[in-house]
Amino acid sequence: MIYLDNSATTKPHPEVLEAFVKVNKDFWANPSSSHGLGSKAEMLLSRARLQVAEVLGAEANEIIFTSGGTEGNNIAIKGIVSRYLNRGNHIITSAIEHPSVAKPFAGLQSLGFRITTLPVNEDGQISLVDLKDSMCDDTILVSIMHVNNEIGTIAPLEEIGKIVHTYKKAFFHVDGVQGFSKVPLDLHRSHIDLYSLSGHKFHGLKGTGILFVRAGVRLDSVIAGGGQEQQIRGGTVNVAGAVAIAKAMRLMSEENTDEMLKLRDYFCGQLCKIPAVILNTPVHAQAAPHIINFSIPGINSEVFMRMLEEKEIYVSTTSACSSKTKKISEVVKSLGKSDQIAASAIRVSLSFETDKSELDAVLEAIRETLDKIKVL
């Protein structure tokens, strides 16, 4: 089996699984309970929060544990606009955001918020001039993802953050789900106020996540309850999940992406030698080391993916959160490409465990599959 769908989810690291099981076995009490067992669980939770903060270069009181990227994005967006509604009703985002950002904004637009959706160029980048021109006194939130989950484009967050930071009423939210451990980021240099992560994207567990909330930023509670997580996210905290994501972050922050980048460049170079293939990932520009997106016009991406699966090769089409409902990649289409190219988009996503022999086997399988359906 060759698994190359790591942008959808990664295989949990053995040490992460061990930590999760141990906490559930030995420290299963409610961390909000005032007895000794609860206090032990609370100590583990506090330690995990501190460890996460150290990895991100943040303070412990800036870390909120969530169930993943979707919840983190929703809490950040809805919590900010509710809290600071008196500042304005203008929001800026991009045309290639993840559904967990795009859909909340669509909901807010129906409630009367003014949403500016910035187009992207052929590399998946917004124009900083467009961003500057769109900013105004009523802008309360700008949300731009760090790394696009389908094509791998890296947003210039420092430049974007500087622009947003000049407007004192505006907050800067970043969906960092695909960037952590693959692309360096300094939260403070980029003037980021809110930053979302999901554990299962970097060899952690599904159902675990982080929301960084810069000190001084206030959010209204989206999940009302017992006041856990600084009154932002009610509900009994998943201590084992918090320990697990802290463990995953520490392990993955020590990884070097140089080899992954070499593999990506090699794979893209070989793909470009196949006449039927069109590369969608902008490898000549700022792109993450783990995502490769390509199209084979005339072949439905779902059909091609299933043909590779018959060879026990696992890749994907669009985002896993929308692949079962969307017929074409709206992200690829946003690059100015045709419906035919967008309908045939395939995403290959690497991990730190991927090796060259696997990529060679995939390339051979692609050639064999194309030959079988007489595209070459």
ABEGO torsion letter per residue (X at the ends): XBBAAAAABBBBBAAAAAAAAAAAAABABBAABABAAAAAAAAAAAAAAAAAAAAAGBBAAABBBBAEAAAAAAAAAAAAAAAAAAAEABBBBBAABBAAAAAAAAAAAAAGBBBBBBBBBAAGBBBAAAAAAABBAABABBBBBABBAAAGBBBBAAAAAAAAAABAABBBBBBAAAABGABBBBAAAAGBABBBBBAAAAGBBBGBBBBBBBBGBBBBBABBBAGBGGGABBEBBBAAAAAAAAAAAAAAAABBAAAAAAAAAAAAAAAAABAABBBABBAABBBBAABBBBBBBGBBAAAAAAAAAAAGBBBBBBBAAAAAABABBAAAAAAGBBAAAAAABBBBBBBAABBAAAAAAAAAAAAAAAAAAGAX
